Amino acid sequence: MVLRWLRIYAMAFFLLGVCTNEIPAEGLRVVATIPPVHSLASMVMKGVGTPDLLLKGTESPHDFAMRPSHVRLLTSADIIIRVAQNLEGFLEKPLRTLPASTEVIELIKLPGMKLFKIRRNLHHDHGDAHDHESPAAHRSAPDTLGHTDVIDPHLWLDTDNASKIVTGIANILSRKDPKNASLYAENAAAGVRRLAQLKKEVEIILNPIKSRAFLVFHHAYQYYLKQFDLRMGVALILSHEIRPGARRLSEIRALIRDNDANCVFAEPQFSQGLVRTVVRGTTAKVGILDPLGSGLPRGAEQYP
């Protein structure tokens, strides 16, 4: 009698797994490096599983220091989704030690991505960068941040790129996990529709303020600025290793006044001291832009 009930319970759990399309614990394990990418992967994996997140968003991927727990998470992954070598540079050494079976998706190399070069100066010269179709554009781009041909890795801030990411992740997961391929495809199609609607919503929100000038902490936003045709004055720094000197700060204050800039945006991943120093003596206010969405709940809705 006991054996009979054990069989019934076992069958019930099996059917529950089939009906919910859940990959078992020993199945496919996906790790995304930053919250926006984790959110897009969550859209694709809905009803199948949940990706793991490496960085919580309060840290900068530019200079992140890994701990043993992060190494263990990477080692256990079947698929690792990163943006680009010149964003998550801290991954280079750990990735070389992973099993050969681990697949690393580099989003900058996905087909059809809209890519721009990293800005070469602090001003917002709107027309100096050109679209490139990956992967050809990426193959010609060196891997060092100091070179002018390096591709700007903040590509997720364009909703059209986000749609390409969703589709690319779905294709790769379908190949690795064919029994759930139809669900990945359905989720990706729904995600693309959601992102198209998001683009329209953002256009409506931003349309009344397109002519207003503002400053940002560093050049992380050109994908967003170009997609929504926004006007930006300057960026305070070119890289996280080089801070502007006293003369440059004086020039930036003059630019704030000359351009009637309403706001200078800091980022939660970095100290706001530099931004507050810049606005001292001007009428500009300090705001926060968070390209990683660190304060938002994780999951499929985090990106929107």
N, C-alpha and C positions, 0 to 999 in steps of 0.2 A: 504493500500500500504506500509506504513511504517512497519507495523507488518510483512508483507511478506518478506521485505528486512532483517529485524532483524532475521527472521528464516533462511534465506539463509546464512547470516554471521555466525550465530551460527553453522549451519551445516558445513560450510567451516572450521571453527576453530576446530570442532570435527574431521573432516576427516584429517586435518593437524596433529593433535595429534596422530591419529591412524597410519598415514603413516610414521611418524618419530619415532614411538615407544616411545614417551616421557612419563615418569611417571608424572602425574599432581603434582602441588606444594604440595598438601596434601599427596602425596604418600611416598614411601620409602625414608628415609633420612639416609645416611651413613657418618660417621665421621672416618677418619684415623688419627692416632696420628702423624706420621712423614712423610716427603716428599717421601721417596722411597716406603713406603707402600701405600701412597695416589696415587702414579703413577701406581702401580700394580692394585689397585682397579679401577683406571680410565680406564685401559685397559679393564677390565671386564665390566664396566658400559657404555662403548661407545655406543651412540645411545639410551640410556635409561635415563641417568641422570649423574650428576657430584658429586662425594663425596666431603665433606667438609674436610678441613685440620686444625688440632688443633695447631701443632707447625710449624712454618715457616722454621725451619732448622738452623736459626742463633742462636738458644738457644740449650743447651744440655738437652736431655730428662732425664739425670741422676739427675739433680738438678733444674728442671724447677719449677717456682712458678706461679700457676694459678691465673688468674684474673676473675672477674665476667662474662666477655664476654665468656671466655672458659667454665665456668660452664653452662651458658645458651646454648651454642652450644651442649654440652654433653646431657643436659636435653632434647633437641629437637630431639635427634637422635633415630632412630629405631635400628641401628646397629653401634657399635663402634669397630673399628679394631685396636688392639694394638699388640705389639710384645711380651712382657713378663713382669711379675711383677717386675723383677730386672732390667728392663730398664726404664719403665715409672712408677716408684714407686709413683710419685706424684698423680697418679690416684686412689690409693686405697681408700681414704676417699670419693672423689666424686662419685665413682662407687657404693658405698654402699647406696647412697641417690637416685639413679635412679629408675624410675618405673620398676616394675617386667617384663614388656613387652620388655624392652630394652635388646637386645642381644649383648653380648660382645664376640668378636672373639679374642682369644689369639693365635697368629701365632705359638708360640713355641709348642702348643699342637696339631697342625694339623697333620694328618696321614702322615707318610713317610718322615718327615723332617730330614735332616742330622744335627745332633747336636754335639757340642763339649763342654767339660767342660771349665770353665774360667781358664786361665793360672795361675799357682801358683807361678811363679817367673818372673823376668824381662827378662830372656834370651829366645831366640827362640829355645826351645827344640822341634823340629818338630814332634817327635814321641810320645809325652807324652799324647796326647788326642786321644780318640777313637770315632768312629762314634756310634751314638745311634739312634734307631728308636723311634720316639715319638708315642704315649704319654707315653709309659712305662718308658723311660729314664727320662722324666720330672717328673713323679710321685715320683721317688726315689731321686729327687734333692731338697734339702732344699731351702727355700726362702730367705735366708740371704746372702748378698754378701760376707761376711767373710768366708763362708764355702767352702771347696775345691771342693765339689760335685755340686756346682751351675753350671747350663748350661749357656754358653756364649750367650747373647741375640742378638749379631750382625749377626744374621743368614741370613739376606737379602742379604749379600755381596757374597753369593754363588748363581749363576744363576740357579742351579738345585733346590735350595730351593725356589727361586723366582717363578719358574714354579709351584711348589707345592702350593705356596701361591695363585697364580692366579687361579688354579684349585679349591682350597679350598674355596676361596671367591665366585667363580661362583656357587659352589654347595649350599652354604648357601644362597646366594641371590635368587637362583632358588626356594629354599624352601619357602622363605619369599615372593617372587614375582613371582609365577608360570606362570603368563601370559607372562612374558618376559624370561622364562627359556631357550628357544631355542636361543635367542640372547646372553644371558650370556654364554651359552655353545660355541657358535660360536666365541665369543670374546676371551674366555679363550683358545680355540684351536689355534687361531691366535697369542695370547700372548705367548703361549708355543713355537710356531714355531719361533717367533721373539727372544725369549730369547735363544733358541738353536743356532740361527745364531749369536747372540751377543757373546755367549761363544766362538765360532770359531773366531770371529773378535778379541776378547781380547787375545786369545791364540797367534794369529799371531803378534799382537803388542808387547806382552811381551816376546816372545820367545828369541829375541836377548839379553835380559838383565837379564835372569833368574839367572845368577851367581853373579850378583852384590849385595853387602850387603848394607843395609840401616837401619835406626832406625825410630821408630814411637813414637808418643806421649804416647799412651797407647794401651793395647792389644785389639784393636777393629777389627783386620784384619785377624785373623787366618782362617776364612772361605774363604776369598779371597786368602790368601797365599797358603793354602792347595789345593784349586781347581786349581790354576795356577802354583803350584810348584815353588814358589818364595822363595828367601833366605832373611831372615831378621836377623839383629844382635840382638838388644834388644829393649825393650820398656822402656821409661823414667819413667813411673809411673805404679803402679798396680791399684790404685784407685784414684778417683778425690779428695778424702779427705786427701791423704797422698802424700806429695812431697818428693823427694829424698834430703838427706842432702849433705853437702859439700864432704864428703868422697865418697858417691855414685856418685856424679857428676864427681869426679876425675876418678873413675873407668870407668865410661861411656866414658869419653874422651880417656882413654887408649884403650878401646874396639873399638872406632872409628878408632884410628890409627892402631891397631893390625889387624882389619878386613878390612882395607882400605875402610871404608864405604863412599859412595859417597854423601849421603844426609841424613839429619835428618828431618822428616816430622812433622810439626805442624798441628793443626786443627783449622778451623775458629771459632769454638764454644768456644775456650779457648785462653787465653793470650799466645802470642808467646815468652814471656820473658824467660821462662824456656828453650825453645829450643835454643834461641840465646845465652843463657849463656853456654849451653852444647857445642856448636860448636866453642865457642871462643878459639882460639889457635890451631884449627885443620883446615884441608883443606876441611872438609865437608861443603856442602851448605845446606841452609834451603829451604824446599819445603812445599807445603800445600796438605794434603789429607783430603777430605771432605766426610765422610761416609754417610752424609745426603743429599748431593747434593744441598746445600742451595742456591747456586748462579745460578741454572739452572731453566728455565721456568717450571712451574708446568704442570702436565698432563701425558698422557700415555707415551710420549717419554722421560720424565724426567729420569726414571730409566735407559734405554739404554744409 
